[in-house]
């Protein structure tokens, strides 16, 4: 019996040790804010640049290989989701409270558009444009330093206003919103 238990222990360690050492390439992340007492969140997986600087958004770069390019899932793994407890005006787009999937249209590399899609629960590479609530232009800027980890942020700007920002590699795109 003692040998059996020792063998079982060794087997358990052999199975779990490699799994513990393997880093998650695109760990789950969440941006949250409370605007006028209402919760707003973006849930996503955060890929890393991992030595591919200059090869993410460039012509023929990593993003251009997504099946729905120039529409990008703006994250990794499962689709990036928006939850809002308030009706929002995101840029020029009216978004009723609820759950949505976010994509980004990269057709014009100098003027991205945020896409709010009504379909939810899908894997990130599935995109059905017929389910779009709409698109709204994003303000483009360049971060002061290379952004290794893809990051969504929601910033409270006071008086029911805020800003949603997506930053990765050498790109930053944001759009203002108002809770209604």
C-alpha positions, 0 to 999 in steps of 0.5 A: 500500500505504501508503494502504491501511495508513493507512486500515486504521489509521484504521478500527481506531481509529474502531471501538475508541475509542468502545468504550473510552470507554463505561463498564460500567453494572454491572461484574462483581464477586466477594466471597470468603472462606476459612472454616475453610480452605474457599473461599466466593465470590459472583459478581455484576454490580454495578449503580449507583444513578446518581441513582435514590436513593429509586427503587430499592426504593420502591413502583413503583421499579426493582426492582418492574419485574423480571418475577419481582418480588417475587423479585429477582436481587440484582445485574445481568446474569447471575445472582448465584452462590454457590460453596462448598467447604464444607457451610454452614448459612446462617441456618436453611438447610442448603446442601451444598457446590457451586454455587447461584444467589442471589435475594432475596425482597422480599415483606416490604420490612422482612424480606427472605429470601435464596433459594438456588436449585439452578439455575445458569448462567442469565441473572439474570432467569430464576427457577424457584422449583421449583428453590429449595433454600430460603429463610432470613430476612435481618437488615435494617439501614440503612447509615450512608451511601447505597451507590452500588454494589451490594455483596455481602460475605462476612465471616469471624467466626472459629471457622467462622462468617461473615456474608453481606451485601448492600448497595445504596442505603439497604438492607443485609441480612445472614445469618449462616452456619456452615461444617460 
